[in-house]
């Protein structure tokens, strides 16, 4: 889905704690969070839980958080990839489509 060094844009900044359940201490443990609409660079992928079958979390170049205690040790909190999409810096140019709306003279 994503790869290290890839630019991604945050599409959902409603972050929750472990097991996708709201945890009021999450922002204490993870004070630096991505912001919806901002662009980031994938730094690494991590799976802090032994035997965790889910998608690895992403670490971002632009955001670094202090390590937090987990069952297997202390790790930097990561973010679910579903909160991001690939960043495409190309801007849509609609001039081609607006030109289609202009009437063209008919040939006689």
Helices and strands as residue ranges (DSSP letters): E 7-10, G 18-20, H 26-29, E 39-46, E 57-60, E 67-70, E 73-76, G 81-83, E 84-86, H 95-101
